[in-house]
Amino acid sequence: MKNRTFRKFCALLLASLTVFTVSCGIPLPGSEGSSEKGDDARESVAEGKSFAEAHDAFQTTLVREETDDSAIPEPPEGVFDLVEYSSKVGNLAAYVSSDPGDGQKHPLIIWVVGGWGNGIDDFPWTYPEWDNDQTGSAFWRSGVLTMYPSFRGGNGNPGKFEALFGEVDDIVSAYEYAASLPYVDPNRIYLGGHSTGGTRALLAAEYTDKFRAVFCFGAVDDIKYHNNSQFTFDTGKEEEYIMRSPIHWLEDIKTPTFLIEGRDGNGSNLERMRDATDNENLHCYVLEGADHFAPLAPVTPLLAEKILADTGAESNISITQEELESAMAGEPEIPLPVMTEYEEEALGMTFSCPYLWVMEDISEDGSFSISFYSPYEGENVWDMSNMYLDIYGAYEGDFLQELSDSLAERGFEIQRSEINGYPMMDAIGMWEEPGEETFRNRIVMIQVADEYVGFTFYIHEDFGTDADELFQSIVDTIEFGGDSQPEAEETE
C-alpha cells in the first residue's frame, strides 16, 4: 500500500495554520512404485563401492547446458558477507554469517534452499512466512552461523546445472570453506535443506561424514519423483537416476541425519526410505496434517536450539515426534527484519529501517517526502508495511497541538513527549477515507528548530497490531545530532 493520504492531510493542515510556506520446486507425488536398495541397476553402478566412490568414478552426461547469470544482491553489512569458495569447477559465490568478533568459534549450518536454481539472492533476509519459510533464517536469528552456498552454473558461476550430481561436490566444498573460517568450529558444522535442497543435503550425508548432523525437509527417495522437466542429464540412462536417488545409498550415512516432512507432502517418500534401511543414523518423522512447506517455520527454531546445545565431543542431538508436534502447534512468530541505518544529513538525523525496504523520493513542488516500502507484494507484515518521511517548513502557532487535536477528533490516541530534547507528538489510530480501505497508522511528528519531521507508518487493518513492534523499533532509533541538536539552556 503506497497511500499518501496523511501526507496530503498534514500539508493542508500546515497551509491553513501558517503564514510561511518517505523458489522452491515442489516434488511430484511419488505414491506409486519404489526404488529398492541393492537392486541390479544400483549394483551395476556401485560394483561394491560406497556412494562417495561410485559418485567420484561416475561421469554424468548432460544433454542440456543450462546456467544463469542473475546478479547477487549485496548482503546486510555485519549480518552476512558475500564470499567465494573454491570447488572442483572453480570459485562459487555464497553468503556466510559475518564474524561475531568475540574471538570464539561458533557452530555453523549450511542451508540449501529448495527449487532447481543454483543461485542465491536476497531470500535470507526476506520475510520468513510461517506457512512456507524456506529462508532458514531461524538459524542465524538464534545465533547459529549460517552459510547459503550457490552452486555450479548459478549467478554466473563456472560449470553447468547438473541436477543433483555435481552439486553434491559443491556442498562438500562449501563445508571445506566453512571449516577454514577462524570463527567457525570445524567440528560443529551442520547441513540442512528443503525440498530439492533437502534431497541435495541427503545425498551429501551419504557422500561424506564431515557434517556433525544433517536435517532434510521434504527430500525424495528417488529423483524420478522430482520435477523431471528440470533434468539436464541423459534421462535415457538408468544410472543417471541412481546416482541422484538417495534410497540407493542410505547405508552410507555415517552421521545423524534427520528426515522431516508433512504427511501431505512427500510423506510416502520418507516412509519408503525409513523402511528400506536399518541404518541407526537415519531418523524419519512424518507430521500429520502438514504439507511440504508447513514444518519449516515451526521446526527450524527447534533445530537451532538443538545445535546450540550440542557442545559435546560427539553430536548428542536427538529429536522426538512429540517435540516436533509441539513445535507445529506453536503460535506463529513475527521476527523483526534486518535493519539498516538511514541518514538525513540536512537535519543530522539518523534512524534504522528494514534493509529490504526501497526508498523513493516523492517530493513535489519544493516539498521533502520519501516513501519507504518493500519491493515485494507478499501478504505479510514486512511487505505490507510502509512508511513516509516528510519534512515541513516553519509556521506560526503550535502545530503539534493543532495536529494532535485534529487527529484526536479522528479517534487517534495521542501522546506528547520528547525525542533527543525535541518536542514530539506520537499518535496511533485507524485512518479511513470514504470508499477506501482502512489502515492502522502511527504518526510521529517532531519539531526540530523551525521545521517539523514527520514519520507516518501504515499497515492494513487486517494485520491488527502485528506491525507495531516493527514501527516501534524504527522510532526507538531516531536520533538527531550535529548542528540540529538543541542548545542546552545556560544556568547560573
C-alpha positions in Angstrom: 0.0 0.0 0.0 1.6 3.2 -1.1 -1.0 5.6 0.4 -0.2 9.3 0.5 -3.4 10.4 2.2 -2.0 11.5 5.5 0.9 13.4 3.9 -1.6 15.5 1.9 -3.7 15.9 5.0 -0.8 17.2 7.0 0.4 19.5 4.3 -3.1 21.0 4.0 -3.3 21.5 7.8 0.0 23.2 7.8 -1.1 25.5 5.0 -4.2 26.5 6.9 -2.1 27.4 10.0 1.0 29.1 8.7 1.9 32.4 7.1 5.1 30.7 5.6 5.3 28.1 3.1 9.2 8.5 2.6 11.5 -21.0 -5.2 11.0 -23.6 -4.3 10.4 -26.6 -6.6 7.6 -28.9 -5.4 8.4 -32.6 -5.9 5.9 -34.5 -7.9 3.8 -37.1 -6.0 5.6 -40.4 -5.5 2.9 -42.6 -4.2 3.3 -45.4 -6.7 6.3 -47.6 -7.2 9.6 -47.6 -5.4 13.3 -47.9 -6.0 14.6 -50.8 -4.0 18.0 -50.7 -2.2 20.5 -53.1 -3.7 18.7 -53.7 -7.0 20.5 -54.8 -10.1 20.7 -51.4 -11.6 22.3 -49.9 -8.5 24.8 -52.7 -8.3 25.7 -52.2 -11.9 26.8 -48.7 -11.0 28.2 -49.3 -7.5 30.0 -52.6 -8.0 30.5 -52.8 -4.3 31.6 -49.2 -4.0 30.4 -46.7 -1.4 28.3 -43.7 -2.7 31.4 -41.5 -2.5 33.5 -43.9 -4.5 30.7 -44.5 -7.1 30.0 -40.8 -7.3 33.6 -39.9 -7.9 34.0 -42.6 -10.5 30.8 -41.8 -12.4 30.8 -39.4 -15.4 27.4 -37.7 -15.8 26.2 -37.0 -19.3 24.5 -33.6 -19.7 22.1 -33.2 -22.6 21.3 -29.6 -21.8 23.9 -27.0 -20.7 22.0 -24.6 -18.5 23.3 -21.7 -16.4 22.0 -18.4 -15.1 23.8 -15.1 -14.7 21.5 -13.4 -12.2 23.2 -10.7 -10.1 23.8 -11.3 -6.4 22.4 -8.6 -4.1 24.8 -7.1 -1.6 24.0 -8.6 1.9 23.3 -6.5 5.0 26.6 -5.3 6.4 27.6 -7.1 9.6 25.0 -9.8 9.1 26.3 -11.6 6.0 29.5 -11.4 3.9 29.4 -12.2 0.2 32.3 -14.6 -0.3 33.7 -17.1 -2.9 34.5 -20.7 -2.0 36.6 -22.9 -4.2 35.1 -26.0 -5.8 36.0 -28.6 -8.5 34.7 -26.3 -11.2 36.1 -23.0 -9.8 35.1 -20.4 -7.4 31.4 -20.2 -6.4 29.5 -17.5 -4.5 28.0 -17.8 -1.1 26.6 -15.7 1.8 28.1 -16.5 5.1 27.4 -15.0 8.6 29.8 -12.3 9.4 32.4 -12.8 12.1 30.8 -12.1 15.5 34.1 -10.5 16.6 34.1 -12.2 20.0 37.2 -14.3 19.4 35.2 -17.5 19.8 34.5 -20.4 17.5 30.8 -20.9 16.7 28.6 -23.6 15.2 27.5 -23.1 11.6 24.9 -24.7 9.4 25.0 -24.8 5.6 21.4 -24.2 4.4 20.4 -25.4 0.9 17.1 -23.9 -0.3 14.6 -25.7 -2.5 13.9 -25.3 -6.2 16.2 -26.2 -9.1 18.0 -22.9 -9.3 21.7 -23.0 -8.4 22.0 -19.3 -7.3 21.4 -17.1 -4.3 19.5 -13.9 -3.9 18.1 -11.8 -1.0 15.9 -14.7 0.4 17.9 -15.0 3.7 16.6 -11.6 4.9 13.2 -11.5 3.3 10.0 -12.2 5.3 10.0 -15.8 6.8 6.4 -16.8 6.2 5.0 -19.0 8.9 3.4 -21.5 6.4 6.2 -21.5 3.9 9.5 -20.4 5.4 12.3 -21.6 3.1 14.8 -18.9 4.3 16.5 -20.9 7.1 16.7 -17.6 8.9 15.7 -19.2 12.2 19.2 -20.5 12.5 21.1 -17.2 12.3 18.4 -15.4 14.2 19.0 -17.9 17.0 22.8 -17.4 17.0 23.8 -20.3 14.7 26.1 -19.0 12.0 24.7 -19.8 8.5 26.1 -20.2 5.1 24.0 -20.1 1.9 26.0 -21.5 -1.0 25.3 -21.0 -4.7 26.3 -23.9 -6.9 27.9 -24.5 -10.3 26.2 -22.6 -13.1 24.3 -20.3 -10.8 24.9 -16.5 -10.5 27.4 -16.6 -13.4 29.4 -19.3 -11.6 31.6 -21.7 -13.6 30.1 -25.0 -14.6 26.6 -26.1 -15.6 23.4 -27.2 -13.8 23.8 -30.9 -13.1 20.5 -31.6 -11.3 21.7 -33.2 -8.0 25.0 -34.6 -9.2 27.9 -32.1 -9.2 26.0 -30.0 -6.7 26.9 -32.7 -4.1 30.6 -31.9 -4.7 29.8 -28.2 -4.2 28.2 -28.9 -0.8 31.3 -30.7 0.3 33.4 -27.8 -1.0 31.2 -25.4 1.0 32.0 -27.4 4.1 35.7 -27.1 3.5 35.4 -23.3 3.2 33.3 -23.0 6.3 35.7 -25.1 8.3 38.6 -22.8 7.3 36.9 -19.7 8.8 38.7 -18.7 12.1 35.4 -18.0 13.8 33.7 -21.3 12.9 34.1 -24.5 15.0 35.1 -27.1 12.3 33.7 -29.9 14.5 30.3 -28.3 14.7 29.3 -27.7 11.0 25.8 -28.9 10.2 23.9 -29.2 6.9 20.2 -28.6 6.2 17.9 -28.2 3.3 14.4 -28.2 2.0 12.7 -29.9 -1.0 15.3 -30.2 -3.8 17.7 -28.7 -1.2 16.7 -31.5 1.2 17.5 -34.1 -1.4 20.8 -32.5 -2.1 21.6 -32.4 1.6 20.6 -36.1 2.0 22.9 -37.1 -0.9 25.7 -35.1 0.8 25.1 -37.0 4.0 25.5 -40.3 2.0 28.7 -38.9 0.4 30.6 -37.6 3.4 30.7 -38.0 7.2 32.1 -34.5 7.7 28.9 -32.9 8.9 28.1 -33.2 12.6 24.4 -33.7 11.8 22.1 -33.3 8.7 18.5 -32.1 8.6 16.5 -32.8 5.4 13.0 -31.4 5.0 10.9 -32.9 2.2 13.6 -35.0 0.5 12.5 -37.6 -2.1 13.8 -41.2 -2.1 14.0 -41.4 -5.9 14.7 -38.5 -8.2 12.1 -39.8 -10.6 9.5 -38.2 -8.3 11.0 -34.7 -8.8 10.0 -32.3 -11.5 11.8 -34.1 -14.4 11.4 -31.1 -16.7 14.4 -29.7 -14.8 16.6 -32.7 -15.6 19.7 -31.7 -17.6 21.2 -35.2 -17.7 20.5 -38.0 -20.1 17.2 -39.4 -18.9 17.6 -42.5 -21.1 20.2 -43.9 -18.7 19.1 -45.6 -15.5 22.5 -45.0 -14.0 22.0 -41.2 -14.1 18.9 -41.6 -11.8 20.6 -44.0 -9.4 23.5 -41.6 -8.8 21.0 -38.9 -7.8 18.5 -41.0 -5.8 19.1 -41.2 -2.0 17.3 -44.5 -1.5 20.1 -46.5 -3.1 22.8 -45.2 -0.7 21.2 -45.0 2.7 23.6 -47.5 4.3 26.4 -45.0 3.6 25.1 -42.4 6.1 27.6 -42.2 8.9 26.4 -39.1 10.8 23.0 -38.4 12.5 20.6 -37.5 9.7 17.0 -36.4 10.3 14.3 -36.6 7.6 11.2 -34.4 8.3 8.2 -34.0 6.2 4.4 -33.3 6.3 2.1 -36.2 5.5 0.5 -34.2 2.7 3.9 -33.5 1.1 6.5 -36.3 0.4 5.5 -38.4 3.4 5.4 -41.6 1.4 8.9 -40.9 0.1 10.2 -40.6 3.6 8.5 -43.7 4.8 9.9 -45.8 1.9 13.4 -44.7 3.0 12.7 -45.5 6.6 11.6 -49.0 5.6 14.5 -49.5 3.2 17.3 -49.5 5.8 18.2 -50.4 9.4 20.8 -47.6 9.5 20.6 -46.2 13.0 22.0 -42.9 11.8 18.8 -42.2 9.8 15.8 -40.8 11.8 12.5 -40.2 10.0 9.5 -38.1 11.1 6.2 -37.7 9.3 4.0 -34.9 10.6 0.3 -35.4 10.2 -1.9 -32.6 8.9 1.1 -30.8 7.4 2.1 -30.2 3.8 5.5 -29.9 2.1 6.2 -26.4 3.5 4.4 -26.1 6.9 7.1 -27.8 9.1 9.9 -25.3 8.2 8.9 -22.2 10.3 7.9 -24.1 13.5 10.7 -26.7 13.4 13.8 -24.8 12.3 13.9 -22.8 15.6 13.8 -26.1 17.5 16.7 -27.4 15.4 18.6 -24.2 16.1 18.2 -24.8 19.9 19.4 -28.3 19.4 22.5 -27.1 17.6 23.4 -24.5 20.2 23.1 -27.2 23.0 25.1 -29.7 21.0 28.5 -29.0 22.6 30.0 -32.4 23.4 32.8 -34.2 21.7 30.2 -36.1 19.6 26.8 -34.9 18.5 24.1 -35.6 21.1 21.2 -34.3 19.0 18.0 -36.2 19.4 14.5 -35.4 18.2 11.2 -36.9 19.3 8.0 -37.0 17.4 6.4 -35.2 20.4 8.8 -32.3 20.2 8.1 -31.8 16.5 4.3 -32.0 17.1 4.6 -29.5 19.9 6.6 -27.1 17.7 3.9 -27.5 15.0 1.2 -26.5 17.5 3.1 -23.3 18.5 1.9 -19.8 17.7 3.3 -18.1 14.6 6.2 -15.7 15.4 6.9 -12.5 13.5 10.6 -11.6 13.9 11.9 -8.2 13.3 13.6 -7.6 9.9 17.3 -7.0 9.3 17.7 -3.2 9.8 20.0 -0.7 8.2 20.7 3.0 9.1 19.3 5.9 7.1 20.9 9.4 7.5 19.3 12.7 6.6 22.4 15.0 6.6 20.5 18.3 6.5 19.0 17.6 9.9 21.8 15.5 11.3 19.1 12.8 11.7 19.6 9.0 11.6 17.2 6.1 12.1 17.1 2.4 11.3 14.6 0.8 8.9 14.3 -2.6 7.2 17.3 -3.3 5.0 15.0 -4.7 2.3 12.9 -1.5 2.0 13.1 0.6 -1.1 13.5 4.4 -0.7 11.6 6.5 -3.3 11.8 10.3 -3.4 8.2 11.5 -4.0 8.8 15.2 -3.2 6.7 17.7 -5.1 6.8 21.5 -5.5 9.7 22.0 -3.2 8.4 19.6 -0.5 10.5 16.9 1.1 8.9 13.4 1.1 10.4 9.9 0.9 8.4 6.7 0.7 9.9 3.5 2.3 8.4 0.2 1.2 9.1 -3.4 0.4 9.7 -4.2 -3.3 7.7 -7.4 -2.8 3.9 -7.9 -2.7 3.7 -10.7 -0.1 0.7 -10.8 2.1 2.7 -10.4 5.3 3.7 -7.7 7.8 7.1 -6.8 6.3 5.9 -6.5 2.8 2.6 -4.7 3.6 4.0 -2.1 5.9 5.3 1.1 4.6 6.5 4.5 5.9 6.7 8.1 4.8 9.3 10.6 5.9 8.2 14.2 5.4 9.8 17.5 6.4 7.6 20.5 6.7 8.5 24.2 6.8 8.1 26.7 9.6 4.7 28.3 10.5 3.2 30.4 13.3 1.4 28.7 16.1 1.6 25.4 17.9 1.4 22.9 15.0 2.0 19.9 17.2 -1.0 20.8 19.3 -3.2 21.6 16.3 -2.2 18.3 14.7 -2.9 16.4 17.9 -6.3 18.0 18.2 -7.1 17.1 14.5 -6.0 13.5 14.9 -7.8 13.1 18.3 -11.0 14.1 16.5 -10.4 11.1 14.2 -10.1 8.8 17.2 -6.3 8.6 17.4 -4.6 8.0 20.8 -2.2 10.9 21.3 1.0 11.1 23.4 3.2 14.2 23.8 6.8 13.7 24.7 10.4 14.5 23.6 13.0 12.8 21.5 16.6 14.0 21.9 15.2 17.1 23.6 12.8 18.0 20.7 9.1 18.1 21.2 7.3 15.1 19.7 3.7 14.1 19.1 3.0 10.3 18.8 -0.4 9.3 17.5 -1.9 5.8 16.8 -5.2 5.1 15.2 -7.2 3.9 12.2 -7.2 6.0 9.1 -10.2 5.6 6.8 -11.3 7.5 3.8 -14.8 7.2 2.3 -14.9 4.4 -0.2 -11.3 3.3 0.6 -9.8 0.6 2.9 -8.8 1.2 6.5 -5.3 1.3 7.7 -3.7 1.3 11.2 -1.5 4.3 11.3 1.2 5.6 13.6 2.2 9.2 13.1 5.2 10.7 14.8 5.8 14.4 14.4 8.9 16.0 15.8 9.6 19.8 16.0 13.2 20.5 15.1 14.0 24.2 15.4 11.7 25.8 12.9 10.9 22.6 10.9 8.8 19.5 11.5 9.9 16.0 10.8 7.1 13.5 10.3 7.2 9.7 10.3 4.0 8.1 9.1 3.6 4.3 9.3 0.8 2.3 7.5 -0.4 -1.3 7.7 -3.7 -2.7 6.5 -6.3 -3.2 9.3 -6.3 -6.9 8.6 -2.9 -7.2 10.3 -4.1 -5.6 13.5 -1.2 -4.7 15.8 1.3 -7.2 14.1 3.4 -4.3 12.8 3.5 -2.3 16.0 6.9 -3.8 17.1 8.4 -3.0 13.7 7.2 0.6 13.9 8.4 0.9 17.4 11.9 -0.4 16.5 12.2 2.4 14.0 11.0 5.1 16.4 13.5 3.9 19.0 16.4 4.5 16.7 15.6 8.1 15.7 18.4 10.4 16.7 19.4 14.0 16.0 23.0 15.3 16.2 25.3 17.9 14.8 24.0 21.3 14.1 20.4 20.3 14.7 21.0 19.3 18.3 19.1 21.8 20.6 21.3 24.0 22.6 21.4 23.5 26.3 20.0 26.3 28.4 22.5 28.3 30.3 22.4 28.0 34.1 23.8 30.4 36.6 
